[in-house]
Amino acid sequence: MRLGKVVSSESHLQYVCQVYGPREVAEPPTPDQYALGSFVALPLPDGRRLVGIIYNTRLHNPHYGVYGPRLSTVEELSVFSPDYLDETRTLVDVAIVGYFSPEGKPYQETPPVAANVNGEVILMDRHSILRFHHSEHGTKLAYLPLLMGLARSNLIMMQTVMRVLQSLLEMFPEGAAALQLRVLQQNLAWEIRVQGLA
């Protein structure tokens, strides 16, 4: 599923994606497809794919607060002004947590290269998410310290991490991975309560 395109960045690991709207793609994504905690991929020209997690949503409406006269309704604009651009946008913030090599090997570390402006952002399927978390020693969650570091300056990131842990628990419901995820989830829930963020 094509979600949108990269329009700016906050840092080497934090990007802003503009979600595709009507008339941009045949089937625009629904809000559930770019929900908090969703895993996304950002393909690069050399075959690598950055892996990210959606951690915030912003709505952009340049018309808000503009109280000038309206000569046409929004519906009439497509008929009378076909060149009119609707600049209302949905933006999502993406934190990069690793990447896939051109051969498909997953790395949960800071990628050496950045995403491209206007590069596509694609919703990852279950199989790709499982591959990203698989290692020889079981389930790998090496990116959690990065997300927790971002959470110190972004409170919504705490809730994002909770959602990620819950979705991973649904994928790994049994065994050592499930035990590890439950312990992390309980510790984070305790920290959220202590800080009064719940």
C-alpha positions in Angstrom: 0.0 0.0 0.0 1.4 3.4 -1.1 0.9 5.8 1.8 2.5 9.0 0.6 5.8 10.8 0.0 8.6 12.3 2.0 8.3 16.1 2.1 10.8 17.1 4.8 12.8 15.9 7.7 13.5 16.8 11.3 16.8 14.9 11.4 18.6 12.0 9.9 16.1 9.6 11.6 12.8 11.7 11.6 10.8 12.4 8.4 7.6 14.0 7.5 5.4 12.1 5.0 2.5 13.7 3.1 -0.3 11.2 2.9 -1.7 10.7 -0.6 -5.2 12.2 -1.0 -8.0 11.9 -3.6 -6.9 12.3 -7.2 -3.2 11.6 -6.3 -3.6 7.8 -6.3 -6.3 5.4 -7.4 -7.0 4.3 -3.8 -6.0 6.8 -1.2 -5.0 5.3 2.2 -7.5 5.2 5.0 -6.6 6.6 8.5 -6.3 3.0 9.8 -3.5 2.4 7.3 -1.4 5.3 8.6 -2.3 4.8 12.3 0.0 5.5 15.2 2.7 2.7 15.5 2.4 1.5 11.9 5.5 0.2 10.2 6.5 1.7 6.9 9.2 1.3 4.3 11.0 4.1 2.4 12.6 2.6 -0.7 15.9 4.0 -1.9 17.3 4.0 -5.5 20.1 1.5 -4.6 17.6 -1.1 -3.5 17.8 -0.5 0.3 14.6 0.2 2.2 14.6 2.3 5.3 12.2 1.0 8.0 10.2 3.5 10.0 7.4 3.8 12.5 4.6 6.4 12.3 4.6 8.3 15.6 2.5 11.4 15.0 -0.2 12.8 12.7 -0.7 16.5 11.8 -3.5 18.1 9.8 -2.5 21.1 7.5 -5.3 23.4 6.4 -4.0 26.8 4.9 -7.6 28.0 4.5 -8.2 28.0 8.3 -8.6 31.5 9.6 -9.0 33.0 6.1 -12.4 34.7 6.3 -12.5 36.4 2.8 -15.6 36.1 0.5 -16.2 32.8 -1.2 -17.4 33.0 -4.8 -17.5 29.2 -5.3 -18.0 26.2 -3.1 -15.4 23.5 -2.8 -17.6 21.3 -5.1 -17.9 24.0 -7.7 -14.1 24.7 -7.8 -13.4 21.4 -9.7 -15.8 22.6 -12.5 -15.1 26.3 -12.6 -11.4 26.3 -11.6 -9.9 22.9 -12.6 -6.4 24.2 -12.0 -7.3 24.9 -8.3 -5.1 23.0 -5.9 -6.6 21.9 -2.6 -3.7 22.4 -0.2 -5.3 20.7 2.8 -3.0 17.8 3.8 -2.5 15.0 6.2 1.1 14.7 7.4 2.6 11.9 9.4 5.9 11.9 11.3 8.1 8.8 10.8 11.0 7.7 13.0 13.5 5.5 11.2 14.5 2.4 13.2 16.6 0.4 10.7 16.7 -0.7 7.1 16.8 -3.7 4.7 19.9 -4.2 2.5 19.4 -4.6 -1.3 19.5 -8.4 -0.6 16.7 -8.1 1.9 18.8 -8.5 5.1 17.4 -6.5 8.0 19.5 -4.1 10.2 18.1 -2.5 13.3 20.6 0.4 13.4 20.9 3.9 12.1 21.1 3.7 8.3 24.2 5.4 6.7 22.1 7.3 4.2 19.0 9.4 4.3 15.7 9.2 2.5 15.0 11.1 -0.7 12.7 14.1 -0.9 9.5 13.0 -2.7 10.6 9.4 -2.1 7.6 7.0 -1.5 6.5 5.8 1.8 4.9 2.3 1.8 2.9 0.5 4.4 4.8 -2.7 5.4 3.0 -6.0 5.3 3.0 -8.6 8.2 5.7 -10.7 6.5 8.1 -7.8 6.1 7.5 -6.8 9.8 8.3 -10.3 10.9 11.4 -10.5 8.8 12.6 -7.1 10.2 12.3 -8.5 13.8 13.8 -11.9 13.2 17.4 -12.8 14.2 19.3 -16.0 14.8 18.7 -15.6 18.5 15.0 -14.9 18.3 13.0 -11.7 18.2 15.2 -8.6 17.9 14.1 -5.2 19.3 17.4 -3.2 19.1 15.6 0.0 18.1 13.6 0.4 21.3 16.3 2.5 23.1 16.2 4.9 20.1 12.4 5.2 20.4 12.7 5.7 24.2 15.3 8.4 23.7 12.9 10.2 21.3 10.1 9.7 23.9 12.0 11.9 26.4 11.3 14.9 24.2 8.0 13.7 22.6 5.4 12.3 25.0 3.3 10.8 22.3 6.2 8.5 21.5 5.6 6.6 24.7 2.1 5.7 23.5 3.5 4.8 20.1 6.0 2.4 21.7 3.1 0.8 23.6 1.2 0.3 20.4 4.2 -1.2 18.7 4.7 -3.6 21.6 1.0 -4.6 21.5 1.1 -5.2 17.7 4.3 -7.3 18.0 2.6 -9.3 20.8 -0.1 -10.2 18.4 2.5 -11.4 15.9 4.5 -13.3 18.5 1.9 -14.5 21.0 4.0 -17.3 22.5 7.5 -18.3 23.5 10.5 -16.2 24.7 9.6 -13.3 22.4 6.1 -12.9 23.9 7.6 -13.0 27.4 10.2 -10.3 26.5 7.5 -8.1 24.9 5.2 -8.4 28.0 8.0 -7.5 30.4 8.8 -4.4 28.2 5.2 -3.5 28.0 4.7 -3.7 31.8 7.8 -1.7 32.4 6.8 1.0 30.0 3.2 1.1 31.4 4.7 1.6 34.9 6.9 4.4 33.6 4.0 6.1 31.9 2.0 6.0 35.2 4.9 7.3 37.2 5.4 10.2 34.9 1.6 10.9 34.9 1.3 10.4 31.1 -1.5 7.9 31.1 
